[in-house]
Amino acid sequence: MTKATYERPEMTDLGSFESMTQSAVKGSMLDMNEPAGTPVSDLTFS
């Protein structure tokens, strides 16, 4: 029986905590699916 080798996990920097969680705040600006700073009034729904 062969012993499995350990592979050390790697840390990937995805940005600041604030930039990763912007869409969790309610307000008049969108952050998740639209460019940051897009006013809600600029959306069109079909």
TIRO-2110 file (N, C-alpha, C; in Angstrom, 1 decimal):
// TIRO-2110
0.8, -1.2, 0.0, N, 1, A
0.0, 0.0, 0.0, CA, 1, A
0.9, 1.2, 0.0, C, 1, A
0.6, 2.2, -0.9, N, 2, A
1.5, 3.4, -1.0, CA, 2, A
0.8, 4.5, -0.2, C, 2, A
1.7, 5.3, 0.4, N, 3, A
1.2, 6.4, 1.2, CA, 3, A
1.0, 7.6, 0.3, C, 3, A
-0.1, 8.3, 0.5, N, 4, A
-0.4, 9.5, -0.2, CA, 4, A
0.5, 10.6, 0.2, C, 4, A
0.9, 11.4, -0.8, N, 5, A
1.8, 12.5, -0.5, CA, 5, A
1.0, 13.8, -0.1, C, 5, A
1.5, 14.6, 0.8, N, 6, A
0.8, 15.8, 1.2, CA, 6, A
1.1, 16.9, 0.3, C, 6, A
0.1, 17.6, -0.2, N, 7, A
0.3, 18.8, -1.0, CA, 7, A
-0.2, 20.0, -0.2, C, 7, A
0.7, 20.9, 0.0, N, 8, A
0.4, 22.1, 0.8, CA, 8, A
-0.6, 23.0, 0.0, C, 8, A
-1.6, 23.5, 0.7, N, 9, A
-2.6, 24.4, 0.0, CA, 9, A
-2.0, 25.7, -0.3, C, 9, A
-2.5, 26.4, -1.3, N, 10, A
-2.0, 27.7, -1.7, CA, 10, A
-3.1, 28.7, -1.4, C, 10, A
-2.6, 29.9, -0.9, N, 11, A
-3.5, 31.0, -0.7, CA, 11, A
-3.6, 31.9, -1.9, C, 11, A
-4.8, 32.2, -2.3, N, 12, A
-5.0, 33.1, -3.5, CA, 12, A
-5.6, 34.4, -3.0, C, 12, A
-4.9, 35.5, -3.3, N, 13, A
-5.4, 36.8, -2.9, CA, 13, A
-6.5, 37.3, -3.9, C, 13, A
-7.7, 37.4, -3.4, N, 14, A
-8.8, 37.8, -4.3, CA, 14, A
-9.2, 39.3, -4.1, C, 14, A
-8.5, 40.0, -3.2, N, 15, A
-8.8, 41.4, -3.0, CA, 15, A
-9.2, 41.7, -1.5, C, 15, A
-9.5, 42.9, -1.2, N, 16, A
-9.9, 43.2, 0.1, CA, 16, A
-11.2, 42.7, 0.6, C, 16, A
-11.4, 42.5, 1.8, N, 17, A
-12.7, 42.0, 2.4, CA, 17, A
-13.8, 43.0, 1.9, C, 17, A
-13.5, 44.3, 2.0, N, 18, A
-14.6, 45.3, 1.6, CA, 18, A
-15.0, 45.1, 0.2, C, 18, A
-14.0, 45.0, -0.7, N, 19, A
-14.4, 44.8, -2.1, CA, 19, A
-15.1, 43.5, -2.4, C, 19, A
-14.9, 42.5, -1.7, N, 20, A
-15.5, 41.2, -1.9, CA, 20, A
-16.9, 41.1, -1.3, C, 20, A
-17.3, 42.0, -0.4, N, 21, A
-18.6, 42.0, 0.2, CA, 21, A
-19.4, 43.2, 0.0, C, 21, A
-19.1, 44.0, -1.1, N, 22, A
-19.9, 45.2, -1.3, CA, 22, A
-21.3, 45.0, -1.6, C, 22, A
-21.7, 43.9, -2.2, N, 23, A
-23.1, 43.7, -2.6, CA, 23, A
-24.0, 43.3, -1.4, C, 23, A
-23.4, 43.2, -0.2, N, 24, A
-24.2, 42.8, 1.0, CA, 24, A
-24.8, 44.0, 1.6, C, 24, A
-24.6, 45.2, 1.1, N, 25, A
-25.1, 46.5, 1.7, CA, 25, A
-26.3, 47.0, 0.8, C, 25, A
-27.4, 47.2, 1.5, N, 26, A
-28.5, 47.8, 0.7, CA, 26, A
-28.3, 49.3, 0.5, C, 26, A
-28.7, 49.8, -0.6, N, 27, A
-28.6, 51.2, -0.9, CA, 27, A
-29.1, 51.5, -2.3, C, 27, A
-28.7, 52.7, -2.8, N, 28, A
-29.2, 53.1, -4.1, CA, 28, A
-28.1, 52.8, -5.2, C, 28, A
-27.0, 52.2, -4.9, N, 29, A
-26.0, 51.9, -5.8, CA, 29, A
-25.8, 50.4, -5.9, C, 29, A
-25.5, 49.9, -7.1, N, 30, A
-25.3, 48.4, -7.3, CA, 30, A
-23.8, 48.1, -7.3, C, 30, A
-23.4, 47.0, -6.8, N, 31, A
-22.0, 46.6, -6.7, CA, 31, A
-21.7, 45.2, -7.2, C, 31, A
-22.7, 44.3, -7.2, N, 32, A
-22.4, 42.9, -7.5, CA, 32, A
-22.3, 42.6, -9.0, C, 32, A
-23.4, 42.8, -9.8, N, 33, A
-23.4, 42.4, -11.2, CA, 33, A
-23.2, 43.6, -12.1, C, 33, A
-23.2, 44.8, -11.7, N, 34, A
-23.0, 46.0, -12.5, CA, 34, A
-21.7, 46.6, -12.1, C, 34, A
-21.1, 47.5, -12.9, N, 35, A
-19.9, 48.2, -12.5, CA, 35, A
-20.2, 49.0, -11.2, C, 35, A
-19.2, 49.1, -10.3, N, 36, A
-19.3, 49.8, -9.1, CA, 36, A
-19.8, 51.2, -9.3, C, 36, A
-20.7, 51.7, -8.5, N, 37, A
-21.2, 53.1, -8.7, CA, 37, A
-22.4, 53.2, -9.6, C, 37, A
-22.9, 52.1, -10.2, N, 38, A
-24.1, 52.2, -11.1, CA, 38, A
-25.3, 52.5, -10.3, C, 38, A
-26.0, 53.6, -10.6, N, 39, A
-27.2, 53.9, -9.9, CA, 39, A
-28.3, 52.9, -10.2, C, 39, A
-29.2, 52.6, -9.2, N, 40, A
-30.3, 51.6, -9.5, CA, 40, A
-31.2, 52.1, -10.5, C, 40, A
-31.3, 53.5, -10.6, N, 41, A
-32.3, 54.1, -11.6, CA, 41, A
-31.8, 53.9, -13.0, C, 41, A
-30.5, 53.5, -13.2, N, 42, A
-30.0, 53.2, -14.6, CA, 42, A
-30.4, 51.8, -15.1, C, 42, A
-31.0, 51.0, -14.3, N, 43, A
-31.3, 49.6, -14.7, CA, 43, A
-32.6, 49.6, -15.5, C, 43, A
-32.6, 48.7, -16.4, N, 44, A
-33.8, 48.4, -17.2, CA, 44, A
-34.2, 46.9, -17.0, C, 44, A
-35.4, 46.6, -16.7, N, 45, A
-35.8, 45.2, -16.6, CA, 45, A
-36.7, 44.9, -17.7, C, 45, A
-36.5, 43.7, -18.3, N, 46, A
-37.4, 43.3, -19.4, CA, 46, A
-38.2, 42.1, -19.0, C, 46, A
END
